[in-house]
Amino acid sequence: MERFFPFMEEHIVYTLGTYCCVWNIEKKKKDFIPSKKHGYSLCAVNSIKQWIAVSEYGLDPQITIYSYPKKEVVFTLEAQTKIKYLELAFSRDGTKLLAIGGIPDFKIVVFDLEKGGVKMS
């Protein structure tokens, strides 16, 4: 199931195999953030901070948060699940990121992006 996220008014963000696609629907142009490993399983966006979070495929998947449009790494969050994440979501103000792990742990984690580390697990 593909999921599309509105971002910064004129963009739509979604994962596309080994890329995260940022589609400017007004200019009809696509920009890509390439995966550093095996591809992306899902993404989340925060338009206020202009951040895009992506989760890698594979064992012990990291979450990387990029600023956009510079595509600079803002945070790299160590895996808190064994196989893959099922859901990612930013708080409205972008200070926290919720991540729900899949099989075998189904762990729910809240990353505190202001103070660093895991707020709740």
PLY file of the C-alpha trace (Angstrom):
ply
format ascii 1.0
element vertex 121
property float x
property float y
property float z
element edge 120
property int vertex1
property int vertex2
end_header
0.00 0.00 0.00
1.53 3.30 -1.11
1.09 6.27 1.17
1.36 9.85 0.01
1.97 12.83 2.32
1.25 16.49 1.55
4.34 18.56 2.30
5.12 22.31 2.21
1.85 23.10 0.37
3.01 22.27 -3.17
4.74 18.91 -2.60
3.75 15.28 -2.14
6.20 12.85 -0.49
6.22 9.07 -0.82
8.62 6.13 -0.81
9.56 4.52 -4.10
11.77 1.47 -3.54
15.32 2.72 -3.04
14.21 6.38 -3.09
12.01 8.81 -1.24
10.28 10.94 -3.87
9.45 14.61 -3.28
7.07 15.62 -6.05
6.45 19.33 -6.65
2.96 19.19 -8.11
2.95 22.85 -9.19
6.19 22.64 -11.18
5.62 18.99 -12.16
9.15 18.07 -11.02
10.35 15.20 -8.85
13.32 15.22 -6.50
14.72 12.07 -4.89
16.46 11.15 -1.65
18.37 7.90 -2.27
18.60 5.11 0.29
22.04 4.34 1.68
21.17 0.65 2.22
18.39 -1.58 0.87
15.63 0.94 0.19
12.92 2.68 2.19
9.90 1.04 3.73
8.04 4.20 4.72
8.26 7.91 5.41
6.74 10.74 7.44
6.86 14.51 6.99
6.80 17.66 9.10
6.08 20.77 7.04
6.78 23.18 9.90
10.42 22.11 10.23
10.60 20.97 6.58
11.78 17.50 7.62
11.31 14.13 5.97
11.82 10.95 8.03
12.52 7.67 6.21
12.88 4.14 7.53
15.23 1.66 5.85
14.37 -1.88 4.78
16.28 -4.75 6.36
17.27 -5.96 9.80
17.65 -3.35 12.53
16.33 -0.50 10.35
17.58 3.00 11.05
15.40 6.06 10.70
17.00 9.06 9.01
15.53 12.55 9.16
16.46 14.91 6.32
15.95 18.64 5.99
14.37 19.69 2.71
15.22 21.09 0.17
18.90 20.78 1.21
18.55 17.01 1.82
20.96 17.20 4.75
20.82 14.59 7.51
19.36 16.17 10.66
19.10 12.98 12.76
20.00 9.32 12.43
17.97 7.25 14.88
19.20 3.79 15.81
16.89 0.82 15.27
14.40 0.14 18.03
12.76 -2.77 16.19
14.23 -5.93 14.72
12.82 -6.21 11.18
10.86 -3.14 10.04
8.73 -0.23 11.11
5.02 -0.25 10.39
4.35 3.42 11.06
6.18 6.73 11.48
4.59 10.03 12.51
5.90 13.41 13.66
4.30 15.45 16.42
2.80 18.67 15.02
5.71 20.78 16.26
8.32 18.28 15.04
9.86 17.72 18.47
8.95 14.01 18.60
8.76 11.10 16.20
6.54 8.10 16.85
7.68 4.77 15.41
5.80 1.46 15.59
7.82 -1.69 15.01
6.57 -4.83 13.34
7.23 -8.53 13.88
8.58 -9.84 16.25
8.47 -7.03 18.84
5.65 -4.61 17.81
7.46 -1.99 19.88
6.07 1.54 20.15
8.81 4.16 20.49
8.72 7.94 20.84
12.00 9.62 19.87
12.57 12.97 21.59
14.19 15.08 18.87
14.81 18.10 21.13
16.55 16.34 24.00
17.85 13.35 22.07
17.22 9.71 22.76
14.11 7.68 23.30
11.42 9.35 25.35
9.21 6.30 25.71
9.51 2.68 24.68
0 1
1 2
2 3
3 4
4 5
5 6
6 7
7 8
8 9
9 10
10 11
11 12
12 13
13 14
14 15
15 16
16 17
17 18
18 19
19 20
20 21
21 22
22 23
23 24
24 25
25 26
26 27
27 28
28 29
29 30
30 31
31 32
32 33
33 34
34 35
35 36
36 37
37 38
38 39
39 40
40 41
41 42
42 43
43 44
44 45
45 46
46 47
47 48
48 49
49 50
50 51
51 52
52 53
53 54
54 55
55 56
56 57
57 58
58 59
59 60
60 61
61 62
62 63
63 64
64 65
65 66
66 67
67 68
68 69
69 70
70 71
71 72
72 73
73 74
74 75
75 76
76 77
77 78
78 79
79 80
80 81
81 82
82 83
83 84
84 85
85 86
86 87
87 88
88 89
89 90
90 91
91 92
92 93
93 94
94 95
95 96
96 97
97 98
98 99
99 100
100 101
101 102
102 103
103 104
104 105
105 106
106 107
107 108
108 109
109 110
110 111
111 112
112 113
113 114
114 115
115 116
116 117
117 118
118 119
119 120
